[in-house]
Structures are given as C-alpha cells and as structure tokens.
C-alpha cells in the first residue's frame, strides 16, 4: 500500500484489512497491537515466539504458517478468520483436550484458562477424539504451589519465564512424542526442592491449570473470572490503543 | 553394470572383531571389560573425567558424552545424569530432557545385552516378528522388559538401514546382526545365556553386504582421493561454485533444494566462521544408500565436504552419523586420519596456505527427526533434536549461530564428480529439472534387493524389472514420508518434477496387505514424533489409535473420514516438514487400496472403539454369571 506521500508503507493485509507493523514484528504481534484477535496459546507478548501449539496457524500468501513465528512484511496477504482455519484450530484444541485431563467443571483454573476460553471462542462443543487419560502424579510437595502435570499443553511458558525472567531454570521438557512432559529441576524431581516461590513469574504464567497457588481455590467464584465477563477475542480487541 | 555380489567385506567388522572385548563407544576409550559385569566403583570415578576431558567438557558435546557414558555403564542413572550436568554446567533437568529425547538412551536399567530388532516393514515381511517372539521365549523376557537376572532386554527399533539383508538387529547400540533366521536366533539365545561377549560371536553374523546391483557415476569406479579436491582448488572458490550452480545439482536428502544456491547463500552470509555439515542421519525407513556410500566411498564424501568448505570458507566440518551406523565409526575415523596424513585435511590442505579444514564425526542416538537439518544442528549442539523456527535458515544461522550448510552424503559425493568433470557434464545427465544420477535402496518383494543407481528420469517399471520384482502391487518410493504408487503408476519417472525420492524403494507384491503396511508406518511416525507441536505429537498418536481400531475389527467409515481429516490438518499445521508428511502413506493407501481398509470395517456407520460385550466380562466374572442374560442380547 502507499501512504499520502506516495511512499510504500509498512503494512500487510489481515483478512482483507490493512494493518501497520513495526520492523521485526511477527504477524501475531502486529495484529495484537492493532487489536485484532488471532487465536493462540503458547504465545505471550512478553516472551520470544515458540510456535508449538499451532493454534495461530494462518495462511500467508496462500501458504500455511504460524502467525507467532512468521514476520510481518509489507504487502503480505494473511488469512486468519476463515472457516477452514477456524476448523483446523478447533481440531487442534480438541487434540489438546484429549491429550490431557481437562475436566473444566472441577478445575480451579476454569474461567481463567486460556485453553478453555479459546475452545469457547472456536465453538468447540466436545472432544471429538478419544481421550488419552494420562496418569501423571500430581506434585503437591511445595508449600505454596501445586503442579498438575495432566493438564500441561507443553507451551513452555513456565520454562521460558523461569529461565529468562526468574533466572532459576526450574522447568524443562523431557521425553518425546506423545510422552513429552514437563520436568522439574531438582535432584528429587519435586518442586519443593527448587527455589521457586509464588512471586516468580513462572508461578503465574501458566495459561492452563498446571501451576496453581495453594489455598486459593475458588476464592473468586466461577462466573466472575477473567474470561467469564469478556471472551478472549473481546479482551484482545479491547486492549488495542 | 550389474554386480551380483558385494566384493567388499567390511573393514569395520574386522576391526571391531579384532578390538576384542569392547563395549566402549570410541576408539580412544577402549578398555577391556567383561560385557556382563558393570564397571566397578573405582572405574566409575575415573571414566567420566576421562570422557569429559576428551570432549573439552563442552555442553555442546552432551549427546556424545551421554552416548559414550552409556556405553561404559550400560544405562544412564539419575546419578550419572547429575554428574554430567554438574561437570558441564547444565541443570539436571536439561540433561534429563536430552537423555529422555533420544530413543537409544536408557534412563532405566536395561539388560547387559540390549537387543533391538529393526522394525521396518521389510524386516517384518522377512519374519522379524516371529523371530523376536522366538528369542523372547528362549530367553524368558517380554519385549521392552528386563529379565530378573538383568541379562538381556529385547525391543524393537525403527529401521536400521539393513533392509536388503534383514531381518536385522542391533546389539548394545553398536553391533548389527543381519540375515536373521530361526537357526541364528537359536544360537544367539545360547550365546547370550552362556554370556559370550558380542565380539566373539560368529563373524559372518556381522557381515554387512554392500549389494551394489547397478552402478553409475557415484557407485562406479572411484576417483583417486584428492583428485577432485585438487581440481576444485585449481578452479578457485568462485569458479567451483559456478560449476555447482551450472550442474543444477539438487539436494539428495529429499527436499531437493539447489545445492549451488545453498552454498552461495552460506558463502555470502556474514559470520566469524562457516561450517560444513554432512547429514548421514539416514533415518527414512527403507533407505540404506548412505550406509554403502560411507562404507565404500567415504573418501568421496569427505572430499565433497572439503570442496564445499573451500567454496563457503569453512574451517570446520561435522558428519552427523546416525546411531544405527555406529559400526561404521572406526573405518570412517581411519579414512579421516589417512586424509590428514596425506594433507587432504588439516592445515594448508594440499599445500594451499590459508585453507585449513578438518572433520569431526558426531554419532546420533536414535531420533528420526534429526534428519531434518535444524533438528540435526540442535542435536549437534547437544540439545533435544527439536526443529528450529525458520527463518533464519542454517545458511545464515546454523551450528552455534554460524552460517552452515547441511547436505546429504550423496550430494557431497556428487559435488566431487562435478569438480572433476564440470557442471555442464552433470547437467547433461538425467532431466533438465533433475540432473545427474540417483541411488535407490531397493528392498521388499524382489529377487535382487540392494543399490541401484540410475540417471534421473528412470521409469519405476524399469527399476522393478531390474530388481526382479514380480506380481508387484505397490512401491513405496521415498520411504513412509514419500509416495505409495500402485501398478497403474509404474510408468511414472523418478524425478523432482514427477516422483521425488530420498532413495528408498520398497516393493510389495500382491500377497501383502497394504493396510498393514500403512499401519506400520503410522506406528513409526508416532514413535518418532519429537513431541514439540500439537498436530504431530497428538495427531500421530490419534492416527495410531484409529488404525489399531480398524485392525481390531472395530472400524467404520467414520474412522476413515477422521483419518482424512487428520491428514489434512497435519499437512498444513505442523512445525516441520516431517510432521507434515506423517500421514502420506495413509492417504495414499486409502485412496489407492481402499478395499484393504473397507474389508476391515464392521459397519459403514459409527462404531465405538471398544467391544461392549467384552467390557461386561469383568462384571460376569465378579458375579459368577454365565447365563444368557449376562450377555448382550444381540452382540453387534
């Protein structure tokens, strides 16, 4: 596109609408800054891109790519809110739901959970696939923090937060394939034997219900939680300047 | 030119046999040690410092250090991981994460004899499953378990690249036994029970044949070591690059990226250092051409790497040798040393002041995904082999951030021939879009499995005729991630513009069940998924569930629809190309061999994944009821 002076502007097209971007921004960063919602789970504005959940998959000039990893460039034609892509997102969400144990009614994270909110946003009404029902022991060793590994979506936000912000490297990823899982860094493998505290960034970064503060269960009633009042898309749109 | 039999009995086997009672992983670490007894406590305290010292205690050497430590200790205990972490300045969880990623690392006790049966479809077609069951029975262990005496553990592993002489197995991640049969398995069980060290087993068992059936440029008469390099040096880097570009050589690993362009991008990428990497992680099931090139033409491979180093300005070269080919290591190291001795490697190569280049070999630890170049680089850096976000591409930001080219073994061999005979000569072979020759690893239902080298543009049917395939139902070209062709497509040609290939060519006659072939591949992809992205990690596991449901006779048309849906998603949404191709065999076989699927369908409508009447059996047992009322009235 050209601006008033006739110079080529820094903009790309998202679902037919021109959006400006700053050099070095990804499509997802530029869209979020402009108040345009692209569904995502493993991306967080404070951290470097990761690209594992694939919920933000878009079509860039007709080719598939993750909006969180593809850099914005002048003239790109990005398709995001299409029937096909939203159907793919719904399938990916269903995969994450059946991979772990996500029983929303009994989960303390319900209403504050990005996985749940995104599933509502994408119109997911059931798991579609057969559940895997993992049976990973809960780590309740820490005095203030509970870990339920059965809800992990492997976004690695806690890994990144603990390493890059807290400087503690409390978490890492282990295993491979469907057996990929979150590891706690201590000789015992238990959280109690790490230096993690509730004040750590890693303690509040989990988008789902893996890392939970103890003794705060249902302090805020269901119905009055973060995504109960406004959907995830409305929150992105409402946060735009 | 057809060579009926391999002439070259492999040097490495003779060497490893001569080495005697060796369980260690590198030639410098050779310590006589009884294969059964774990190292004594005093040895444990000295072996790790020695090993770390050899690797300069660099965290980038983590995969190599774990591999060698496991060869000494049998398995990697939490204490071992802790020692390594402390010595390398890594966290325990980081080391645990790497150890848990690679299939060949054991973080739980395993038998003193660790036996892995190659589980490619070609091995199964030759009876591997029954042989494995027989060995398990004879030794009294269940697959994947360790016996009470700690003597042996037996399991399956992905294709070991010996499909033309299977069924094959891998012992202690080092030795291979080929051409298994009932007699061999019976003797093998006896040797294990008698605790005879592996190097003392009958030497013909370890024989790995080259089986070169049709040779062209690459498998023909080898050039004198150094001749291609001298020509390249005389040309100079610019002119040599121009020849590679003129040749239109495209990468032989499968993706077919233009080699000249890759080298040019890397040459011009800014960086304090440039790196040449040879991808010898030949993990695509059914592919074994690189094994033979490394055994027969190691000089040509290293020479191609050295020519590439001259073009891009590299001082460092790395070969990523798949763990399954560990048995080739000693012979490769010997070739490298000979090249150093003759000034074909090292400082001032061939007297060329300022051209210093040397090559190290990194041995993998069982991970198919490391064939993807950015995963391979992560693995070289001692990390989990998870594909990187690209761009940036390795040519700009590769090994340790340096501009890096990663090329296939066969591509480097081709580069040497192009140096000698020129790009125009190479471009005159094959088709305009697919120049030169291509080596095919032929296995499965044919009289003469082995290597067949043809110019690009060769008909599938021609290869089938030459290898003695009869009554052929299908050919899987390019391995499970490639394409499955049925009889009406045998007129198609091997070429990037028609049927591209990594070099695997698996033949199935009409007695084979193509559904079972696809189900085997589905299990392979689920086993090898790195687990990073949702669609591949969960999708490959869901595909396995559906295929197993069909195999158990509980399938419906709905399940086939779901498989199509998963295929579509995985083609567009995965983080790397390997995940994207994981459903290829499924889609091809459903489209081309649909009756193989439909005969398994219980109904055309939805069927649950379980048998309701069978679920009632527990209740029947508990209540002791066996009257008619305790069974479903009309079992579906």
Interface residues (C-beta under 8 A of the other chain):
Chain A: X49 X51 X52 X53 X54 X55 X57 X64 X66 X69 X71 X88 X91 X92 X95 X96 X98 X99 X129 X130 X132 X153 X154 X169 X171 X172 X173 X174 X175 X176 X177 X178 X179 X180 X183 X184 X185 X186 X187
Chain B: X78 X82 X91 X92 X93 X94 X96 X97 X100 X101 X102 X103 X367 X384 X389 X391 X526 X527 X528 X529 X530 X531 X532 X533 X534 X535 X537 X538 X539 X540 X541 X542 X545 X562 X565 X569 X572 X573 X574 X575 X609
